[in-house]
Every structure is written in C-alpha cells, then in structure tokens.
C-alpha cells in the first residue's frame, strides 16, 4: 500500500499556524525532492560531503564556513559544545568534564524561552551553563556586560517572535559587548528569513532552521567564522553523533538554500492581498471581528487575526477546529485574550474556504 493519510490512520492537516515543528514545519519542492533522491540513491565519503556542502553554502552566503546539522536545536547544542571545547579532542570524548570550567553562556533573561523545549535545555546539552542577564522585560548592553566572568564562554542571542521584544538590546549591541571581551556571539535565528544580516552585524555563529523559512527537509544550518564552525563540525565525533543528518537531507537542504536565495519567501504584500477576501469572509460570521495584523517580531509576515466573542471562547473554537478531518491548526498564543491568528503562508485558497466553512459550523 502506498503512503497515505489512511494507511497510518491520520487526519489531513490544514496548517494555519505557520511553519511549526509540531506539524512537520513546511512542504518541500520538487527540486529538493530530486536532490534528496539523488542522495538516497548514491554513496558518498560522508566527511567530504559535509565539508563540501558546507563550503558551497559558505560561498552562497558570503561567510567563512557553514555546517549543516540535523536541526536548529542541534545547532545550539553543538555550537555551545564547540565553543566550550575549542577544538579539544579530549573534550569531544568527555564533553562534560570538570577539567573545563569555562562554560557560562550569557543569555538575556527575556530570551530564555520555550520554543518547544527551553533554550537552556539545548545549552545544557552542549555542556553550557545559562547565566541570565537583565530582566524579563529589559536587557541592555550594561546588563549583559556585568554578567561576564572568567568562566564566560560565549554570549547567546535568540532572534525569535517567542522572545520578549520590549526594551531588548540589538544583535549589533550584543556583538559589541562580546567582542570587547573577546567572546564569541552565537545568534539563534531559527525561523528568520534573512540569511545575511546577523553575520554582517557581527555574530560569530548564526543558527537557522532548515525547514522553516528555507522550506527544506529536516535540517539546521550553522554559519559564521571558520574556526568556530570547524569546532562545531568536530562535535560530530562527540555529542553530535546522536544528532547526525543523512546524505539525502544534506543534499536536499543545500538545494533548498540555493532555491531560497533565488526566489525568497512570499512577500508581505502578497500575503495581505490573499488575506483580504479571507478576512472579509470571516467578518460575515457571527461573534467574530477579523483584521489583518503583522507579525509581532516585526517580520514581513501578515496574518488574519480574529477576536472571538459570544458563548464559545477562543480556546473552545481552537479545540473544535482541530477535532474533525481535516484538522485545522491555528496560532494559539493569544487565546487567553480571545484572539486566534491564522498564518496563511502554507494555506491554499481552497483550504481558506474550508476554514471559513468550519468556523461557520462551530460558531452557528
């Protein structure tokens, strides 16, 4: 029997929540599938495949080196481990040794978030110890600087809609503090769409998700200074062995990056144009007030936002949207305020009509 939803007793999913790990993140193109197939059908000297795909992407991204890993989370853990170990073979085989004491990773307090797992879990997996700087609603360069000690290994900055946006220092400011104290700056930019800016702003290592904005297969990408990337690559013989990526995804992801640089993502203007009839149809439904909103982190992403009133709460509507086949997933972050958001980047016009029909059933 060929692969199908029915074979595994699964519901079809309409993904109006965005490029989320819990739903498989994104769809891949035919060209990416072709690259994955080539990888699956051939053998390679894997160490050379890793180096050469990294070198190829470094040329495209105008950085010294890159390393493809299994996920952005793996990128955090292996980057932390690499910075702590500094190329030491002893560290690779004894990553949590007490002989190495320089393990503190300074992180703005408002960046220590849960994105599916807490940031600090990945830092600790890499052998680091999180030191929070500033406060939940504020972190300045001075807050960052005052936490630096002789045990500080690196500064970590999380660029994400999950983090606190208010009164936070910029990547450029964090880089200035790090370099003033001869420390590397690691930027986790997993879901970000710009593959150039953070390196140009001074980050020494930048981590991206392969399956989010880039729309590749399950993968992650670490880019930056050659020495640091080589330290990350060395982790494949240590903690990275449990996070290894296959030849098919190495090649599929490389193709996805190349395609992404040529075509980019859907523009905000395009999203707004597609959202207009969707929002107008929603405003015809009872107990709903719909509008178009921009992503809270300021990205060029626009969504439909509905305010739910009446007998059913937003949380109840969200639950009922998921119950039938197809299951409809939305952005739930503001449900406690009666608000549901619909991210349409992966939603077709036909699927939008299904969403409207289901909402009408629930609200009536």
C-alpha positions as CSV (number, residue, x, y, z in Angstrom):
1,X,0.0,0.0,0.0
2,X,1.4,3.4,-1.0
3,X,1.9,6.1,1.6
4,X,-1.4,7.9,2.5
5,X,-3.2,9.5,5.5
6,X,-5.4,6.5,5.6
7,X,-2.6,3.9,5.7
8,X,-1.5,5.3,9.1
9,X,-5.0,6.3,10.3
10,X,-4.0,10.0,10.3
11,X,-6.1,13.1,9.8
12,X,-5.2,15.6,7.0
13,X,-4.0,18.9,8.4
14,X,-4.6,22.5,7.3
15,X,-1.6,24.4,8.6
16,X,-2.7,27.9,9.5
17,X,-0.3,28.1,12.4
18,X,2.8,28.8,10.5
19,X,6.0,26.8,10.0
20,X,5.7,24.8,13.2
21,X,7.7,21.7,14.2
22,X,4.6,20.0,15.6
23,X,3.0,19.9,12.1
24,X,6.2,19.0,10.1
25,X,7.2,22.6,9.6
26,X,6.9,23.1,5.8
27,X,6.5,21.4,2.4
28,X,9.5,20.8,0.1
29,X,9.7,21.5,-3.6
30,X,10.2,19.0,-6.4
31,X,13.8,20.2,-6.9
32,X,14.5,19.5,-3.2
33,X,12.9,16.1,-3.5
34,X,15.1,15.4,-6.5
35,X,18.2,16.3,-4.6
36,X,17.1,14.1,-1.7
37,X,16.5,11.2,-4.1
38,X,20.0,11.6,-5.6
39,X,21.4,11.5,-2.1
40,X,19.3,8.4,-1.2
41,X,20.4,6.5,-4.3
42,X,24.2,7.1,-4.1
43,X,27.1,6.6,-1.7
44,X,29.5,9.3,-0.6
45,X,32.5,9.9,1.6
46,X,30.4,11.5,4.2
47,X,33.1,13.6,5.8
48,X,33.8,15.1,2.3
49,X,30.1,15.6,1.6
50,X,29.7,17.5,4.9
51,X,32.7,19.7,4.2
52,X,31.9,20.4,0.5
53,X,28.3,21.2,1.0
54,X,29.4,23.5,3.9
55,X,31.9,25.2,1.6
56,X,29.4,25.5,-1.2
57,X,26.9,27.2,1.1
58,X,29.5,29.5,2.6
59,X,30.2,30.8,-0.9
60,X,26.5,31.5,-1.4
61,X,26.0,33.1,2.0
62,X,29.3,35.1,1.9
63,X,30.6,33.7,5.2
64,X,33.8,31.9,6.1
65,X,32.2,28.5,6.6
66,X,29.0,26.7,7.3
67,X,27.9,23.4,8.8
68,X,24.7,21.6,8.1
69,X,23.3,19.9,11.2
70,X,20.1,17.9,11.9
71,X,18.1,20.9,13.3
72,X,18.4,24.4,14.7
73,X,18.2,22.9,18.2
74,X,21.1,20.6,17.4
75,X,22.8,23.8,16.1
76,X,22.5,25.4,19.5
77,X,23.8,22.3,21.4
78,X,26.7,21.7,19.1
79,X,27.7,25.4,18.8
80,X,27.8,25.7,22.6
81,X,29.8,22.4,22.8
82,X,32.2,23.6,20.1
83,X,32.8,27.0,21.7
84,X,33.4,25.3,25.1
85,X,35.7,22.6,23.7
86,X,37.7,24.9,21.4
87,X,38.8,22.0,19.2
88,X,40.0,19.8,22.0
89,X,39.9,16.1,21.2
90,X,39.7,15.3,25.0
91,X,36.5,17.5,25.2
92,X,34.9,15.7,22.3
93,X,35.1,12.4,24.1
94,X,34.5,13.9,27.6
95,X,32.1,16.8,26.8
96,X,31.0,17.4,30.4
97,X,34.5,17.0,32.0
98,X,35.1,19.1,35.1
99,X,38.6,19.9,33.7
100,X,36.9,22.6,31.6
101,X,35.4,25.3,33.8
102,X,34.8,28.0,31.2
103,X,31.1,27.0,30.5
104,X,28.9,30.0,31.2
105,X,26.7,31.1,28.4
106,X,25.2,34.6,28.9
107,X,21.6,35.0,27.7
108,X,19.2,37.9,28.0
109,X,16.6,36.8,30.5
110,X,13.8,37.6,28.1
111,X,15.4,35.2,25.6
112,X,15.3,32.2,27.8
113,X,12.1,31.0,26.3
114,X,10.4,27.6,25.5
115,X,10.1,27.2,21.7
116,X,9.0,23.5,22.0
117,X,11.8,22.9,24.5
118,X,13.5,25.5,26.7
119,X,16.6,27.3,25.3
120,X,18.5,26.3,28.4
121,X,17.9,22.6,27.7
122,X,19.9,22.8,24.5
123,X,22.6,25.0,26.1
124,X,23.0,22.4,28.9
125,X,23.0,19.6,26.4
126,X,26.0,21.3,24.8
127,X,27.7,21.4,28.3
128,X,26.9,25.1,28.9
129,X,25.5,26.8,32.0
130,X,23.0,29.5,31.3
131,X,23.6,32.9,33.0
132,X,20.6,35.2,32.6
133,X,21.3,38.9,32.0
134,X,18.9,41.7,32.7
135,X,15.2,41.2,33.4
136,X,12.2,39.6,31.7
137,X,11.2,43.0,30.2
138,X,14.6,44.6,29.7
139,X,18.2,43.8,28.8
140,X,20.8,46.5,28.0
141,X,24.4,46.1,26.9
142,X,25.4,47.0,30.5
143,X,23.2,44.2,31.9
144,X,25.0,41.8,29.5
145,X,28.4,43.1,30.4
146,X,28.0,42.9,34.1
147,X,27.4,39.2,34.0
148,X,30.8,38.4,32.2
149,X,33.3,36.4,34.3
150,X,36.4,34.4,33.8
151,X,34.1,31.4,33.3
152,X,32.1,33.0,30.4
153,X,32.4,31.0,27.2
154,X,30.0,32.9,24.9
155,X,27.0,35.2,24.6
156,X,23.8,33.8,23.1
157,X,21.1,35.9,21.5
158,X,17.8,34.5,20.4
159,X,16.1,36.2,17.5
160,X,12.6,35.0,17.6
161,X,8.9,36.0,17.9
162,X,8.9,33.8,21.1
163,X,11.2,36.2,23.0
164,X,10.4,39.5,24.7
165,X,10.7,42.3,22.2
166,X,10.4,45.2,24.6
167,X,13.5,47.1,25.7
168,X,15.9,44.4,24.4
169,X,19.4,45.2,23.1
170,X,20.0,44.6,19.4
171,X,22.2,41.9,17.8
172,X,24.7,44.6,17.0
173,X,24.9,45.8,20.6
174,X,25.3,42.2,21.8
175,X,28.1,41.7,19.3
176,X,29.9,44.8,20.5
177,X,29.8,43.6,24.1
178,X,31.0,40.1,23.1
179,X,33.9,41.3,21.0
180,X,35.0,43.9,23.6
181,X,35.6,40.9,25.9
182,X,37.0,38.6,23.2
183,X,33.9,36.4,23.4
184,X,32.0,34.8,20.5
185,X,28.4,35.8,19.9
186,X,26.0,33.0,18.9
187,X,22.7,34.1,17.4
188,X,19.9,31.6,17.2
189,X,17.8,32.9,14.2
190,X,16.0,29.6,13.6
191,X,12.8,31.0,11.9
192,X,14.3,34.1,10.5
193,X,14.3,34.8,6.8
194,X,17.4,36.9,6.3
195,X,20.5,34.6,5.9
196,X,23.0,37.5,5.7
197,X,22.2,40.3,8.2
198,X,23.2,38.7,11.5
199,X,26.6,37.7,10.3
200,X,27.1,41.2,8.9
201,X,26.0,42.7,12.3
202,X,28.9,40.8,14.0
203,X,27.6,37.5,15.1
204,X,30.3,34.8,15.0
205,X,27.9,31.9,14.7
206,X,24.3,32.1,13.4
207,X,21.9,29.2,13.5
208,X,18.9,28.7,11.1
209,X,16.2,26.1,10.8
210,X,16.3,24.2,7.5
211,X,12.6,23.5,7.3
212,X,11.1,26.9,8.3
213,X,11.7,29.9,6.1
214,X,14.1,28.0,3.8
215,X,11.5,25.3,3.3
216,X,14.0,22.4,3.2
217,X,13.9,19.0,4.7
218,X,14.6,18.4,8.4
219,X,17.9,20.2,8.9
220,X,19.7,23.1,10.6
221,X,22.5,25.4,9.5
222,X,25.3,26.9,11.4
223,X,27.2,29.7,9.6
224,X,30.0,32.0,10.6
225,X,33.7,32.2,11.4
226,X,35.7,29.3,10.1
227,X,37.4,28.4,13.3
228,X,34.2,28.3,15.2
229,X,32.4,26.3,12.5
230,X,35.2,23.8,12.5
231,X,34.8,23.4,16.2
232,X,31.1,22.7,15.6
233,X,31.9,20.2,12.9
234,X,34.2,18.4,15.3
235,X,31.2,17.6,17.5
236,X,30.0,15.0,15.0
237,X,32.5,12.7,16.8
238,X,31.0,13.6,20.1
239,X,27.5,14.8,21.2
240,X,26.7,15.5,17.5
241,X,26.8,11.8,16.7
242,X,23.3,11.5,18.3
243,X,22.2,14.3,16.0
244,X,23.7,13.3,12.7
245,X,22.0,14.2,9.4
246,X,21.6,11.8,6.5
247,X,23.1,12.3,3.0
248,X,19.6,12.8,1.5
249,X,18.8,15.7,3.7
250,X,22.3,17.2,3.4
251,X,21.8,17.4,-0.4
252,X,18.1,18.3,-0.2
253,X,18.8,21.2,2.2
254,X,21.7,22.5,0.1
255,X,19.3,22.7,-2.9
256,X,16.7,24.4,-0.7
257,X,19.1,27.1,0.3
258,X,20.1,27.7,-3.3
259,X,16.5,27.9,-4.4
260,X,15.6,30.2,-1.5
261,X,18.3,32.7,-2.4
262,X,16.9,32.8,-5.9
263,X,13.2,33.1,-5.2
264,X,12.9,34.1,-1.5
265,X,9.7,33.9,0.5
266,X,6.3,35.2,-0.1
267,X,6.2,38.9,0.4
268,X,4.1,40.7,3.0
269,X,2.2,42.5,0.2
270,X,1.3,39.2,-1.4
271,X,0.1,37.9,2.0
272,X,-2.1,40.9,2.6
273,X,-3.6,40.6,-0.9
274,X,-4.5,36.9,-0.2
275,X,-5.8,37.8,3.2
276,X,-8.3,40.4,2.2
277,X,-11.1,38.1,0.9
278,X,-10.4,35.7,3.7
279,X,-10.8,38.4,6.4
280,X,-13.9,39.8,4.6
281,X,-15.5,36.3,4.7
282,X,-14.6,35.9,8.4
283,X,-16.3,39.2,9.2
284,X,-19.6,37.8,7.8
285,X,-19.6,35.1,10.6
286,X,-21.3,35.7,13.9
287,X,-19.3,36.7,17.0
288,X,-16.1,37.4,15.1
289,X,-14.2,40.6,14.4
290,X,-11.4,39.9,11.9
291,X,-8.5,42.0,10.8
292,X,-5.0,41.7,9.2
293,X,-2.1,42.0,11.6
294,X,1.7,42.0,11.2
295,X,4.0,39.5,12.9
296,X,4.7,40.6,16.5
297,X,8.5,40.5,16.0
298,X,8.3,42.9,13.0
299,X,8.9,40.4,10.3
300,X,7.4,40.9,6.8
301,X,4.7,38.3,7.7
302,X,0.9,39.2,7.8
303,X,-1.8,37.1,9.4
304,X,-5.6,37.1,9.9
305,X,-6.5,37.8,13.5
306,X,-10.0,37.2,14.9
307,X,-11.4,38.3,18.1
308,X,-13.9,35.8,19.4
309,X,-17.0,36.8,21.4
310,X,-20.3,35.1,22.3
311,X,-20.9,31.9,24.1
312,X,-17.8,30.0,22.9
313,X,-14.3,31.1,23.9
314,X,-11.3,31.3,21.6
315,X,-9.9,28.2,23.3
316,X,-13.1,26.2,22.6
317,X,-13.1,27.3,19.0
318,X,-9.4,26.3,18.6
319,X,-10.2,22.9,20.1
320,X,-13.1,22.3,17.7
321,X,-11.1,23.4,14.7
322,X,-8.7,20.5,15.4
323,X,-11.3,17.8,16.0
324,X,-12.5,16.9,12.5
325,X,-10.8,15.8,9.4
326,X,-9.1,17.9,8.1
327,X,-7.7,19.2,11.4
328,X,-7.2,23.0,11.3
329,X,-4.3,24.3,13.3
330,X,-4.0,28.0,14.2
331,X,-1.7,30.3,16.2
332,X,-2.9,30.0,19.8
333,X,-0.6,32.4,21.6
334,X,-3.3,34.9,22.4
335,X,-6.2,32.6,23.0
336,X,-6.4,33.7,26.6
337,X,-7.2,37.1,25.3
338,X,-9.9,35.8,23.0
339,X,-7.7,36.1,19.9
340,X,-6.9,33.5,17.2
341,X,-4.5,34.1,14.4
342,X,-4.3,32.4,11.0
343,X,-1.0,32.2,9.2
344,X,-1.7,31.6,5.5
345,X,1.8,31.1,4.2
346,X,1.1,27.4,3.7
347,X,-2.6,27.7,3.2
348,X,-4.2,27.4,-0.3
349,X,-7.4,29.3,-1.4
350,X,-9.3,26.0,-1.2
351,X,-8.1,25.5,2.3
352,X,-9.2,29.0,3.3
353,X,-12.7,28.2,2.2
354,X,-12.6,25.0,4.3
355,X,-11.6,27.1,7.3
356,X,-14.5,29.5,6.8
357,X,-16.9,26.6,6.4
358,X,-15.7,25.0,9.6
359,X,-15.8,28.3,11.6
360,X,-19.4,28.8,10.4
361,X,-20.3,25.3,11.7
362,X,-18.6,26.0,15.1
363,X,-20.0,29.5,15.6
364,X,-23.5,28.6,14.5
